[in-house]
Amino acid sequence: MRIDKFLNAVNITKRRAIAEDMLKEKIVFVNNLSVKKAKEVKVGDVIKLQYLEYADEFKVLQIPTTKSTPKSKQNDYVQKLGE
């Protein structure tokens, strides 16, 4: 699944357009590499969102098969690192 679709499907971003903007501004890193929206996400990848003041890191546990998932199921797909 593409990174822009993944961020939206697992509720890391509210809309895919927001994910695309973040990718364009080079806020999103996969395995410490800045990526474009066509980057395919795999199980085990570490996604980092580098904001001005802080960063969020997520480890991909599984790839969703649907376009969206309930927010309550987010922990099935990603594990937030650093907490």
C-alpha atoms as an extended CHARMM CRD file, in Angstrom:
* protein
*
        83  EXT
         1         1  MET       CA              0.0000000000        0.0000000000        0.0000000000  PROA      1               0.0000000000
         2         2  ARG       CA              1.2640000000        3.4810000000       -0.8510000000  PROA      2               0.0000000000
         3         3  ILE       CA              2.4420000000        5.6310000000        2.0670000000  PROA      3               0.0000000000
         4         4  ASP       CA             -0.1520000000        8.3680000000        1.4530000000  PROA      4               0.0000000000
         5         5  LYS       CA             -3.0030000000        5.8410000000        1.4790000000  PROA      5               0.0000000000
         6         6  PHE       CA             -1.5410000000        4.0130000000        4.4910000000  PROA      6               0.0000000000
         7         7  LEU       CA             -1.2950000000        7.1640000000        6.6400000000  PROA      7               0.0000000000
         8         8  ASN       CA             -4.9570000000        7.8800000000        5.9540000000  PROA      8               0.0000000000
         9         9  ALA       CA             -6.1910000000        4.2750000000        6.2360000000  PROA      9               0.0000000000
        10        10  VAL       CA             -4.7480000000        3.7680000000        9.7330000000  PROA      10              0.0000000000
        11        11  ASN       CA             -5.8640000000        7.2040000000       10.9590000000  PROA      11              0.0000000000
        12        12  ILE       CA             -2.4550000000        8.8150000000       11.3440000000  PROA      12              0.0000000000
        13        13  THR       CA             -3.7520000000       11.6660000000        9.1590000000  PROA      13              0.0000000000
        14        14  LYS       CA             -7.3900000000       12.7220000000        8.8630000000  PROA      14              0.0000000000
        15        15  ARG       CA             -7.4030000000       13.0200000000        5.0660000000  PROA      15              0.0000000000
        16        16  ARG       CA             -5.2330000000       11.7220000000        2.2630000000  PROA      16              0.0000000000
        17        17  ALA       CA             -4.6900000000       15.2920000000        1.0310000000  PROA      17              0.0000000000
        18        18  ILE       CA             -3.0390000000       16.1080000000        4.3690000000  PROA      18              0.0000000000
        19        19  ALA       CA             -0.7660000000       13.0690000000        3.9850000000  PROA      19              0.0000000000
        20        20  GLU       CA              0.1600000000       14.2010000000        0.4610000000  PROA      20              0.0000000000
        21        21  ASP       CA              0.9950000000       17.7110000000        1.7190000000  PROA      21              0.0000000000
        22        22  MET       CA              3.1690000000       16.2530000000        4.4950000000  PROA      22              0.0000000000
        23        23  LEU       CA              5.0240000000       14.1050000000        1.9570000000  PROA      23              0.0000000000
        24        24  LYS       CA              5.5240000000       17.1020000000       -0.3280000000  PROA      24              0.0000000000
        25        25  GLU       CA              6.9900000000       19.1200000000        2.5590000000  PROA      25              0.0000000000
        26        26  LYS       CA              9.3630000000       16.2350000000        3.4690000000  PROA      26              0.0000000000
        27        27  ILE       CA              7.8930000000       15.6780000000        6.9320000000  PROA      27              0.0000000000
        28        28  VAL       CA              7.4340000000       11.9180000000        6.4120000000  PROA      28              0.0000000000
        29        29  PHE       CA             10.3350000000        9.4710000000        6.5880000000  PROA      29              0.0000000000
        30        30  VAL       CA             10.2900000000        5.6940000000        6.1360000000  PROA      30              0.0000000000
        31        31  ASN       CA             13.2740000000        3.9210000000        7.6790000000  PROA      31              0.0000000000
        32        32  ASN       CA             15.0060000000        7.3360000000        8.0590000000  PROA      32              0.0000000000
        33        33  LEU       CA             14.6430000000        8.1980000000        4.3480000000  PROA      33              0.0000000000
        34        34  SER       CA             12.4610000000       11.0290000000        3.0510000000  PROA      34              0.0000000000
        35        35  VAL       CA              9.8940000000        9.4810000000        0.7080000000  PROA      35              0.0000000000
        36        36  LYS       CA              7.4160000000       10.4120000000       -2.0100000000  PROA      36              0.0000000000
        37        37  LYS       CA              3.7340000000        9.4840000000       -1.9820000000  PROA      37              0.0000000000
        38        38  ALA       CA              4.2160000000        6.4470000000       -4.2390000000  PROA      38              0.0000000000
        39        39  LYS       CA              6.4980000000        4.7000000000       -1.6920000000  PROA      39              0.0000000000
        40        40  GLU       CA              5.1590000000        1.2360000000       -0.8410000000  PROA      40              0.0000000000
        41        41  VAL       CA              4.8990000000        0.5060000000        2.8820000000  PROA      41              0.0000000000
        42        42  LYS       CA              5.8470000000       -2.9670000000        4.1520000000  PROA      42              0.0000000000
        43        43  VAL       CA              5.4080000000       -4.7190000000        7.4870000000  PROA      43              0.0000000000
        44        44  GLY       CA              8.3250000000       -3.8020000000        9.7440000000  PROA      44              0.0000000000
        45        45  ASP       CA              8.9040000000       -0.3360000000        8.2590000000  PROA      45              0.0000000000
        46        46  VAL       CA              9.3020000000        2.5600000000       10.7050000000  PROA      46              0.0000000000
        47        47  ILE       CA              7.4060000000        5.7060000000        9.7210000000  PROA      47              0.0000000000
        48        48  LYS       CA              8.5870000000        8.9780000000       11.2520000000  PROA      48              0.0000000000
        49        49  LEU       CA              6.6450000000       12.2470000000       11.1260000000  PROA      49              0.0000000000
        50        50  GLN       CA              9.1040000000       15.0570000000       11.8630000000  PROA      50              0.0000000000
        51        51  TYR       CA              7.2470000000       18.1490000000       13.0810000000  PROA      51              0.0000000000
        52        52  LEU       CA              8.9280000000       21.4200000000       14.0970000000  PROA      52              0.0000000000
        53        53  GLU       CA              8.8640000000       20.7350000000       17.8430000000  PROA      53              0.0000000000
        54        54  TYR       CA              8.7210000000       16.9370000000       18.0400000000  PROA      54              0.0000000000
        55        55  ALA       CA              8.5390000000       13.6940000000       16.0610000000  PROA      55              0.0000000000
        56        56  ASP       CA              6.1300000000       10.7530000000       16.0460000000  PROA      56              0.0000000000
        57        57  GLU       CA              7.3490000000        7.2790000000       15.0840000000  PROA      57              0.0000000000
        58        58  PHE       CA              5.2150000000        4.3120000000       14.1320000000  PROA      58              0.0000000000
        59        59  LYS       CA              6.1950000000        0.7330000000       13.3540000000  PROA      59              0.0000000000
        60        60  VAL       CA              4.0470000000       -0.9610000000       10.6960000000  PROA      60              0.0000000000
        61        61  LEU       CA              2.5500000000       -4.1840000000       12.0990000000  PROA      61              0.0000000000
        62        62  GLN       CA              0.2490000000       -5.0650000000        9.2050000000  PROA      62              0.0000000000
        63        63  ILE       CA             -1.1640000000       -3.5530000000        6.0320000000  PROA      63              0.0000000000
        64        64  PRO       CA             -4.9200000000       -2.8500000000        6.0120000000  PROA      64              0.0000000000
        65        65  THR       CA             -6.9780000000       -4.4540000000        3.2530000000  PROA      65              0.0000000000
        66        66  THR       CA             -9.6540000000       -1.7570000000        3.3480000000  PROA      66              0.0000000000
        67        67  LYS       CA             -9.5640000000        1.9240000000        2.4590000000  PROA      67              0.0000000000
        68        68  SER       CA            -10.2170000000        2.9720000000        6.0540000000  PROA      68              0.0000000000
        69        69  THR       CA            -10.1350000000        1.3890000000        9.4780000000  PROA      69              0.0000000000
        70        70  PRO       CA            -11.7870000000        2.3800000000       12.7520000000  PROA      70              0.0000000000
        71        71  LYS       CA             -9.5820000000        4.5390000000       14.9860000000  PROA      71              0.0000000000
        72        72  SER       CA            -10.0610000000        1.9430000000       17.7430000000  PROA      72              0.0000000000
        73        73  LYS       CA             -8.2430000000       -0.6150000000       15.5470000000  PROA      73              0.0000000000
        74        74  GLN       CA             -5.1870000000        1.6060000000       14.8840000000  PROA      74              0.0000000000
        75        75  ASN       CA             -3.0240000000       -0.4610000000       17.2590000000  PROA      75              0.0000000000
        76        76  ASP       CA             -3.6130000000       -3.5330000000       15.0710000000  PROA      76              0.0000000000
        77        77  TYR       CA             -1.7860000000       -1.8170000000       12.1960000000  PROA      77              0.0000000000
        78        78  VAL       CA              0.8370000000        0.4300000000       13.7910000000  PROA      78              0.0000000000
        79        79  GLN       CA              2.7230000000        0.5550000000       17.0580000000  PROA      79              0.0000000000
        80        80  LYS       CA              3.6200000000        4.0430000000       18.2900000000  PROA      80              0.0000000000
        81        81  LEU       CA              7.2770000000        4.0610000000       19.2910000000  PROA      81              0.0000000000
        82        82  GLY       CA              8.7900000000        6.1120000000       22.0800000000  PROA      82              0.0000000000
        83        83  GLU       CA              5.9280000000        5.8880000000       24.5530000000  PROA      83              0.0000000000
